[in-house]
Amino acid sequence: MQHGRQPFIRPRVAAMTALHLVLAAAAAALAFPQATRADSASAVLDALVAAYPDALVSHDGTSIRWRDGTVMAASDGMPHKTFEQLLNHASILDQFRLPYPRGELTRPPAVNDDPGRFRNQAFFIKMYGDCRAGEVRRHLAAVQWLPHTWGHTIYITRINGVDRRLRAVSAEIDALPEHIKRAAYPIGGTLSCRTVADTRQLSMHSYGAAIDLNTAVSDYWLWRRSNGHIPYRNRMPQQIVDIFERHGFIWGGKWYHYDTMHFEYRPELLGMRGR
């Protein structure tokens, strides 16, 4: 097991794809409603459609079209939401309000800088099913997690090829030195039909599209909250974070309300294309 806190500030500059740079600029514009332009909305919706080609077919700048013909509004017409409103009532466009910083962090996240925590529940239920109605379990696939190290079977959604991508993550982590990959097992869980602790919205675990790693080498903001200030803490090796991001998963350690064991499949925030 790796002990102690991982060094936080490192000289390496985060690598970003051209699509991710465009996405970050568009998300920055969306973060300030007075500066939001139609092309900003179009850019992030381009990224959304590109990330989920098996589910989405197109958008017109104001709505997205699913492959089954369903049309869903991208905005709810409420540009001036509070942080709590964004957590609990995010539109599809709101999901892009905070750019996700791919690669290594150079400083702790600013207050309420939680890229990826604004989630439109209707969008993800449409994508993965409603766990409360038993719709998610029928799409689960078995994944052998770290077969050469831990070798336990876990279950993750096969929608969007998440199971396939997690197998690739597993293979890369399995090849890491033991003192690094020890943070990746035993896992804390995958599918769990529940809401997020500080919101009324379903967790990404409810869709079978998230994994929690070793809780003994992880930190969670609710474990350390004090007088309104949340001191940042992280012990998750950067090598593991890099592997997950390469395969379309974002990391909860890049949130002010940090959850360093948590990874969820959100390729649209990484500027990645599906398939």
VOVO-500200 format. One record per residue (C-alpha): residue in three letters; residue number from 1; x, y, z. Coordinates in Angstrom, 2 decimals. Each point is the difference from the previous one (the first is absolute). Example, Ala and Ser with C-alpha at 12.3 -4.5 7.8 and 13.67 -1.06 7.14 Angstrom:
resn=ala; resi=1; xx=12.30; yy=-4.50; zz=7.80
resn=ser; resi=2; xx=1.37; yy=3.44; zz=-0.66
This chain:
resn=met; resi=1; xx=0.00; yy=0.00; zz=0.00
resn=gln; resi=2; xx=1.20; yy=3.49; zz=-0.77
resn=his; resi=3; xx=0.24; yy=2.16; zz=3.10
resn=gly; resi=4; xx=-0.33; yy=3.73; zz=0.46
resn=arg; resi=5; xx=-1.31; yy=2.76; zz=-2.18
resn=gln; resi=6; xx=0.96; yy=0.09; zz=-3.65
resn=pro; resi=7; xx=2.12; yy=3.01; zz=-1.02
resn=phe; resi=8; xx=-2.46; yy=2.57; zz=-1.27
resn=ile; resi=9; xx=1.80; yy=2.54; zz=-2.19
resn=arg; resi=10; xx=2.00; yy=-1.51; zz=-2.84
resn=pro; resi=11; xx=1.75; yy=1.63; zz=-2.98
resn=arg; resi=12; xx=-1.71; yy=-2.05; zz=-2.72
resn=val; resi=13; xx=-2.57; yy=1.94; zz=-2.03
resn=ala; resi=14; xx=-3.34; yy=-1.76; zz=-0.51
resn=ala; resi=15; xx=-0.44; yy=-1.34; zz=-3.51
resn=met; resi=16; xx=-3.22; yy=1.09; zz=-1.66
resn=thr; resi=17; xx=-1.49; yy=-0.90; zz=-3.33
resn=ala; resi=18; xx=-1.09; yy=2.74; zz=-2.39
resn=leu; resi=19; xx=-3.62; yy=-1.01; zz=0.61
resn=his; resi=20; xx=0.51; yy=0.29; zz=3.74
resn=leu; resi=21; xx=1.47; yy=3.49; zz=-0.37
resn=val; resi=22; xx=-3.07; yy=1.08; zz=-1.98
resn=leu; resi=23; xx=-2.24; yy=-1.61; zz=2.58
resn=ala; resi=24; xx=1.76; yy=1.73; zz=2.89
resn=ala; resi=25; xx=-0.36; yy=3.39; zz=-1.69
resn=ala; resi=26; xx=-3.69; yy=-0.63; zz=-0.67
resn=ala; resi=27; xx=-0.57; yy=-1.14; zz=3.57
resn=ala; resi=28; xx=1.73; yy=3.12; zz=1.31
resn=ala; resi=29; xx=-2.40; yy=2.13; zz=-2.04
resn=leu; resi=30; xx=-2.98; yy=-1.95; zz=1.33
resn=ala; resi=31; xx=1.20; yy=0.64; zz=3.55
resn=phe; resi=32; xx=-0.82; yy=3.69; zz=-0.49
resn=pro; resi=33; xx=-3.55; yy=0.33; zz=-1.35
resn=gln; resi=34; xx=0.47; yy=3.58; zz=-1.17
resn=ala; resi=35; xx=2.84; yy=-1.17; zz=-2.24
resn=thr; resi=36; xx=-1.65; yy=-3.17; zz=-1.26
resn=arg; resi=37; xx=-0.39; yy=-0.14; zz=-3.77
resn=ala; resi=38; xx=-1.80; yy=-2.42; zz=-2.27
resn=asp; resi=39; xx=3.30; yy=-1.34; zz=-1.29
resn=ser; resi=40; xx=1.04; yy=-0.92; zz=3.56
resn=ala; resi=41; xx=-3.13; yy=-2.09; zz=0.42
resn=ser; resi=42; xx=0.55; yy=-1.53; zz=-3.40
resn=ala; resi=43; xx=3.61; yy=-0.95; zz=0.84
resn=val; resi=44; xx=-0.89; yy=-1.87; zz=3.18
resn=leu; resi=45; xx=-2.94; yy=-1.72; zz=-1.67
resn=asp; resi=46; xx=2.34; yy=-1.05; zz=-2.82
resn=ala; resi=47; xx=2.17; yy=-1.60; zz=2.70
resn=leu; resi=48; xx=-3.00; yy=-1.70; zz=1.57
resn=val; resi=49; xx=-1.19; yy=-1.56; zz=-3.26
resn=ala; resi=50; xx=3.55; yy=-1.06; zz=-0.90
resn=ala; resi=51; xx=0.48; yy=-1.64; zz=3.40
resn=tyr; resi=52; xx=-3.14; yy=-2.15; zz=-0.21
resn=pro; resi=53; xx=-0.47; yy=-0.93; zz=-3.68
resn=asp; resi=54; xx=-1.92; yy=-3.20; zz=0.82
resn=ala; resi=55; xx=-2.67; yy=2.02; zz=1.81
resn=leu; resi=56; xx=-0.02; yy=3.48; zz=-1.55
resn=val; resi=57; xx=-0.31; yy=0.93; zz=-3.65
resn=ser; resi=58; xx=0.01; yy=3.81; zz=-0.16
resn=his; resi=59; xx=-0.85; yy=3.35; zz=1.58
resn=asp; resi=60; xx=-1.28; yy=3.33; zz=-1.29
resn=gly; resi=61; xx=1.65; yy=2.24; zz=2.59
resn=thr; resi=62; xx=-3.00; yy=-0.02; zz=2.32
resn=ser; resi=63; xx=-0.94; yy=-3.69; zz=0.23
resn=ile; resi=64; xx=1.53; yy=-3.42; zz=-0.50
resn=arg; resi=65; xx=-1.47; yy=-2.84; zz=-2.03
resn=trp; resi=66; xx=0.32; yy=-3.60; zz=1.12
resn=arg; resi=67; xx=0.25; yy=-2.89; zz=-2.44
resn=asp; resi=68; xx=-3.49; yy=-1.16; zz=0.95
resn=gly; resi=69; xx=-1.40; yy=3.39; zz=-1.10
resn=thr; resi=70; xx=-0.34; yy=1.50; zz=3.48
resn=val; resi=71; xx=0.73; yy=3.74; zz=0.13
resn=met; resi=72; xx=1.24; yy=1.48; zz=3.27
resn=ala; resi=73; xx=0.48; yy=3.70; zz=0.78
resn=ala; resi=74; xx=3.59; yy=0.97; zz=0.73
resn=ser; resi=75; xx=-0.87; yy=3.00; zz=2.17
resn=asp; resi=76; xx=-2.69; yy=0.70; zz=2.57
resn=gly; resi=77; xx=0.19; yy=3.76; zz=-0.56
resn=met; resi=78; xx=1.44; yy=0.65; zz=3.50
resn=pro; resi=79; xx=3.52; yy=1.44; zz=-0.47
resn=his; resi=80; xx=0.42; yy=1.48; zz=3.51
resn=lys; resi=81; xx=-0.15; yy=-3.07; zz=2.24
resn=thr; resi=82; xx=1.73; yy=-0.29; zz=3.34
resn=phe; resi=83; xx=2.49; yy=-2.79; zz=0.60
resn=glu; resi=84; xx=-2.64; yy=-1.99; zz=1.88
resn=gln; resi=85; xx=-2.49; yy=0.46; zz=-2.83
resn=leu; resi=86; xx=2.57; yy=-1.22; zz=-2.49
resn=leu; resi=87; xx=0.64; yy=-3.09; zz=2.11
resn=asn; resi=88; xx=-3.68; yy=-0.80; zz=0.31
resn=his; resi=89; xx=-1.54; yy=1.34; zz=-3.20
resn=ala; resi=90; xx=2.67; yy=0.05; zz=-2.71
resn=ser; resi=91; xx=-0.97; yy=0.26; zz=-3.64
resn=ile; resi=92; xx=2.00; yy=-1.83; zz=-2.66
resn=leu; resi=93; xx=1.96; yy=3.18; zz=-0.76
resn=asp; resi=94; xx=0.59; yy=0.57; zz=3.72
resn=gln; resi=95; xx=2.05; yy=-3.20; zz=0.03
resn=phe; resi=96; xx=2.71; yy=1.93; zz=-1.88
resn=arg; resi=97; xx=0.03; yy=3.09; zz=2.23
resn=leu; resi=98; xx=3.31; yy=-0.98; zz=1.61
resn=pro; resi=99; xx=2.84; yy=-1.15; zz=-2.28
resn=tyr; resi=100; xx=1.57; yy=-3.27; zz=1.08
resn=pro; resi=101; xx=3.83; yy=0.38; zz=0.25
resn=arg; resi=102; xx=1.38; yy=-3.07; zz=-1.74
resn=gly; resi=103; xx=3.43; yy=-1.05; zz=1.22
resn=glu; resi=104; xx=1.81; yy=0.87; zz=3.19
resn=leu; resi=105; xx=-1.28; yy=2.73; zz=2.29
resn=thr; resi=106; xx=2.35; yy=2.85; zz=0.90
resn=arg; resi=107; xx=-2.05; yy=1.27; zz=2.96
resn=pro; resi=108; xx=-2.96; yy=-1.17; zz=2.08
resn=pro; resi=109; xx=-3.44; yy=0.66; zz=-1.52
resn=ala; resi=110; xx=-1.54; yy=3.38; zz=0.81
resn=val; resi=111; xx=-3.11; yy=0.24; zz=2.16
resn=asn; resi=112; xx=-2.92; yy=-1.79; zz=-1.70
resn=asp; resi=113; xx=2.12; yy=-0.87; zz=-3.04
resn=asp; resi=114; xx=-1.56; yy=-3.44; zz=-0.56
resn=pro; resi=115; xx=0.23; yy=-0.75; zz=-3.76
resn=gly; resi=116; xx=-2.29; yy=-2.90; zz=-0.78
resn=arg; resi=117; xx=-2.18; yy=0.19; zz=3.10
resn=phe; resi=118; xx=-2.75; yy=1.94; zz=-1.81
resn=arg; resi=119; xx=-2.01; yy=-2.83; zz=-1.58
resn=asn; resi=120; xx=-3.32; yy=0.05; zz=-1.80
resn=gln; resi=121; xx=-1.76; yy=-3.02; zz=1.47
resn=ala; resi=122; xx=-2.46; yy=-0.39; zz=-2.88
resn=phe; resi=123; xx=2.93; yy=-0.19; zz=-2.46
resn=phe; resi=124; xx=1.77; yy=-2.79; zz=1.87
resn=ile; resi=125; xx=-3.17; yy=-1.97; zz=0.72
resn=lys; resi=126; xx=-0.79; yy=0.15; zz=-3.72
resn=met; resi=127; xx=3.56; yy=-1.17; zz=-0.75
resn=tyr; resi=128; xx=0.44; yy=-2.79; zz=2.54
resn=gly; resi=129; xx=-3.45; yy=-0.75; zz=1.42
resn=asp; resi=130; xx=-1.66; yy=0.59; zz=3.38
resn=cys; resi=131; xx=1.50; yy=-2.20; zz=2.72
resn=arg; resi=132; xx=-3.11; yy=0.48; zz=2.11
resn=ala; resi=133; xx=-1.96; yy=-1.90; zz=-2.66
resn=gly; resi=134; xx=2.65; yy=-2.69; zz=-0.44
resn=glu; resi=135; xx=0.99; yy=1.31; zz=-3.43
resn=val; resi=136; xx=3.74; yy=0.33; zz=0.64
resn=arg; resi=137; xx=0.72; yy=-3.57; zz=1.11
resn=arg; resi=138; xx=-1.08; yy=-1.49; zz=-3.32
resn=his; resi=139; xx=2.86; yy=1.88; zz=-1.70
resn=leu; resi=140; xx=2.78; yy=-1.05; zz=2.39
resn=ala; resi=141; xx=3.06; yy=-1.90; zz=-1.20
resn=ala; resi=142; xx=2.58; yy=-1.92; zz=2.03
resn=val; resi=143; xx=3.52; yy=1.45; zz=0.16
resn=gln; resi=144; xx=2.94; yy=-1.79; zz=1.58
resn=trp; resi=145; xx=1.65; yy=2.77; zz=1.99
resn=leu; resi=146; xx=3.80; yy=-0.21; zz=0.11
resn=pro; resi=147; xx=0.07; yy=-3.70; zz=-0.99
resn=his; resi=148; xx=3.73; yy=-0.42; zz=0.75
resn=thr; resi=149; xx=-0.20; yy=1.80; zz=3.34
resn=trp; resi=150; xx=-3.45; yy=-0.17; zz=1.59
resn=gly; resi=151; xx=-2.09; yy=-2.00; zz=-2.46
resn=his; resi=152; xx=-3.51; yy=0.72; zz=1.24
resn=thr; resi=153; xx=-3.02; yy=0.38; zz=-2.28
resn=ile; resi=154; xx=-1.78; yy=3.34; zz=0.04
resn=tyr; resi=155; xx=-2.97; yy=1.18; zz=-2.03
resn=ile; resi=156; xx=-0.27; yy=3.14; zz=-2.11
resn=thr; resi=157; xx=-2.35; yy=1.16; zz=-2.75
resn=arg; resi=158; xx=0.74; yy=-1.13; zz=-3.55
resn=ile; resi=159; xx=-1.81; yy=3.07; zz=-1.41
resn=asn; resi=160; xx=2.46; yy=2.29; zz=-1.85
resn=gly; resi=161; xx=2.58; yy=-2.77; zz=0.34
resn=val; resi=162; xx=0.71; yy=1.00; zz=3.61
resn=asp; resi=163; xx=0.78; yy=-3.62; zz=0.90
resn=arg; resi=164; xx=2.49; yy=-0.25; zz=-2.86
resn=arg; resi=165; xx=1.70; yy=3.22; zz=1.04
resn=leu; resi=166; xx=0.20; yy=-1.10; zz=3.62
resn=arg; resi=167; xx=1.67; yy=-3.25; zz=-1.06
resn=ala; resi=168; xx=2.63; yy=2.10; zz=-1.78
resn=val; resi=169; xx=0.46; yy=2.10; zz=3.15
resn=ser; resi=170; xx=0.36; yy=-3.20; zz=2.04
resn=ala; resi=171; xx=2.68; yy=-1.39; zz=-2.32
resn=glu; resi=172; xx=2.10; yy=3.18; zz=0.22
resn=ile; resi=173; xx=-0.28; yy=0.29; zz=3.78
resn=asp; resi=174; xx=0.81; yy=-3.71; zz=0.36
resn=ala; resi=175; xx=3.37; yy=0.69; zz=-1.63
resn=leu; resi=176; xx=0.97; yy=2.74; zz=2.48
resn=pro; resi=177; xx=2.37; yy=-0.59; zz=2.93
resn=glu; resi=178; xx=-1.70; yy=-1.46; zz=3.06
resn=his; resi=179; xx=0.48; yy=3.08; zz=2.20
resn=ile; resi=180; xx=-1.98; yy=2.04; zz=-2.56
resn=lys; resi=181; xx=-2.73; yy=-2.41; zz=-1.05
resn=arg; resi=182; xx=-0.77; yy=-0.83; zz=3.65
resn=ala; resi=183; xx=-2.23; yy=3.08; zz=-0.04
resn=ala; resi=184; xx=-2.24; yy=-1.71; zz=-2.59
resn=tyr; resi=185; xx=-1.10; yy=-3.03; zz=2.07
resn=pro; resi=186; xx=-2.03; yy=-1.23; zz=1.75
resn=ile; resi=187; xx=-2.57; yy=2.25; zz=-1.61
resn=gly; resi=188; xx=-2.64; yy=1.98; zz=1.89
resn=gly; resi=189; xx=-2.77; yy=-0.85; zz=-2.48
resn=thr; resi=190; xx=-1.60; yy=0.53; zz=-3.38
resn=leu; resi=191; xx=-3.80; yy=-0.19; zz=-0.38
resn=ser; resi=192; xx=-1.88; yy=1.54; zz=2.92
resn=cys; resi=193; xx=-3.51; yy=1.40; zz=-0.43
resn=arg; resi=194; xx=0.23; yy=3.10; zz=2.17
resn=thr; resi=195; xx=0.08; yy=3.77; zz=0.00
resn=val; resi=196; xx=3.13; yy=2.09; zz=0.55
resn=ala; resi=197; xx=0.47; yy=0.84; zz=3.68
resn=asp; resi=198; xx=-0.45; yy=3.77; zz=-0.33
resn=thr; resi=199; xx=-2.54; yy=0.03; zz=-2.86
resn=arg; resi=200; xx=-3.31; yy=-1.52; zz=-0.94
resn=gln; resi=201; xx=1.37; yy=-1.33; zz=-3.28
resn=leu; resi=202; xx=0.95; yy=-3.55; zz=-0.86
resn=ser; resi=203; xx=3.70; yy=-0.84; zz=0.20
resn=met; resi=204; xx=1.84; yy=-1.19; zz=-3.11
resn=his; resi=205; xx=0.27; yy=-3.27; zz=1.90
resn=ser; resi=206; xx=-3.76; yy=-0.29; zz=-0.50
resn=tyr; resi=207; xx=0.60; yy=-0.40; zz=-3.74
resn=gly; resi=208; xx=2.79; yy=-2.56; zz=0.32
resn=ala; resi=209; xx=2.41; yy=2.52; zz=-1.55
resn=ala; resi=210; xx=2.28; yy=0.69; zz=2.96
resn=ile; resi=211; xx=2.51; yy=-1.81; zz=2.20
resn=asp; resi=212; xx=1.41; yy=0.77; zz=3.44
resn=leu; resi=213; xx=3.52; yy=-1.27; zz=0.69
resn=asn; resi=214; xx=1.69; yy=-0.95; zz=3.27
resn=thr; resi=215; xx=-1.61; yy=2.01; zz=2.81
resn=ala; resi=216; xx=3.07; yy=-0.50; zz=2.21
resn=val; resi=217; xx=2.05; yy=2.10; zz=-2.43
resn=ser; resi=218; xx=-2.74; yy=2.54; zz=-0.72
resn=asp; resi=219; xx=-1.40; yy=3.22; zz=1.40
resn=tyr; resi=220; xx=-3.51; yy=1.45; zz=-0.03
resn=trp; resi=221; xx=-0.95; yy=3.55; zz=0.85
resn=leu; resi=222; xx=-2.78; yy=-0.97; zz=2.43
resn=trp; resi=223; xx=2.55; yy=-1.87; zz=2.10
resn=arg; resi=224; xx=2.00; yy=3.21; zz=0.60
resn=arg; resi=225; xx=-2.50; yy=2.86; zz=-0.15
resn=ser; resi=226; xx=0.53; yy=2.73; zz=2.64
resn=asn; resi=227; xx=-1.60; yy=3.42; zz=0.49
resn=gly; resi=228; xx=-0.85; yy=0.52; zz=-3.66
resn=his; resi=229; xx=3.57; yy=-0.53; zz=-1.24
resn=ile; resi=230; xx=1.01; yy=-3.25; zz=-1.69
resn=pro; resi=231; xx=3.75; yy=-0.69; zz=0.22
resn=tyr; resi=232; xx=1.09; yy=-1.85; zz=-3.13
resn=arg; resi=233; xx=1.54; yy=-3.45; zz=0.38
resn=asn; resi=234; xx=1.06; yy=-2.58; zz=-2.58
resn=arg; resi=235; xx=1.90; yy=-3.31; zz=0.14
resn=met; resi=236; xx=-1.07; yy=-1.44; zz=-3.37
resn=pro; resi=237; xx=3.06; yy=-0.52; zz=-2.25
resn=gln; resi=238; xx=0.05; yy=2.22; zz=-3.07
resn=gln; resi=239; xx=0.87; yy=-2.98; zz=-2.21
resn=ile; resi=240; xx=-3.40; yy=-1.53; zz=0.78
resn=val; resi=241; xx=-1.81; yy=3.29; zz=-0.68
resn=asp; resi=242; xx=1.78; yy=0.35; zz=-3.36
resn=ile; resi=243; xx=-1.05; yy=-3.50; zz=-1.06
resn=phe; resi=244; xx=-3.66; yy=0.59; zz=0.80
resn=glu; resi=245; xx=-0.03; yy=3.33; zz=-1.83
resn=arg; resi=246; xx=1.52; yy=-1.53; zz=-3.11
resn=his; resi=247; xx=-3.00; yy=-2.30; zz=-0.16
resn=gly; resi=248; xx=-2.72; yy=2.61; zz=0.56
resn=phe; resi=249; xx=-0.42; yy=0.04; zz=3.78
resn=ile; resi=250; xx=0.15; yy=3.15; zz=2.10
resn=trp; resi=251; xx=1.36; yy=-0.01; zz=3.55
resn=gly; resi=252; xx=-1.70; yy=1.28; zz=3.16
resn=gly; resi=253; xx=3.35; yy=1.22; zz=1.29
resn=lys; resi=254; xx=-0.33; yy=3.02; zz=-2.29
resn=trp; resi=255; xx=-2.98; yy=1.29; zz=1.96
resn=tyr; resi=256; xx=0.01; yy=2.49; zz=2.88
resn=his; resi=257; xx=-2.45; yy=-2.48; zz=1.57
resn=tyr; resi=258; xx=2.56; yy=-2.71; zz=-0.69
resn=asp; resi=259; xx=-0.63; yy=-3.72; zz=-0.22
resn=thr; resi=260; xx=3.37; yy=-1.46; zz=-0.91
resn=met; resi=261; xx=-1.14; yy=-3.64; zz=-0.23
resn=his; resi=262; xx=-2.62; yy=0.90; zz=-2.65
resn=phe; resi=263; xx=0.27; yy=-0.28; zz=-3.79
resn=glu; resi=264; xx=-2.96; yy=0.35; zz=-2.37
resn=tyr; resi=265; xx=-0.33; yy=-0.35; zz=-3.76
resn=arg; resi=266; xx=-0.44; yy=3.54; zz=-1.41
resn=pro; resi=267; xx=1.89; yy=0.18; zz=-3.32
resn=glu; resi=268; xx=-1.82; yy=3.18; zz=-1.03
resn=leu; resi=269; xx=1.85; yy=1.93; zz=2.74
resn=leu; resi=270; xx=3.33; yy=-1.31; zz=-1.24
resn=gly; resi=271; xx=-0.60; yy=0.95; zz=-3.62
resn=met; resi=272; xx=0.04; yy=-3.66; zz=-1.00
resn=arg; resi=273; xx=-1.93; yy=-1.69; zz=-2.77
resn=gly; resi=274; xx=-1.91; yy=-3.21; zz=0.56
resn=arg; resi=275; xx=0.64; yy=-3.42; zz=-1.61
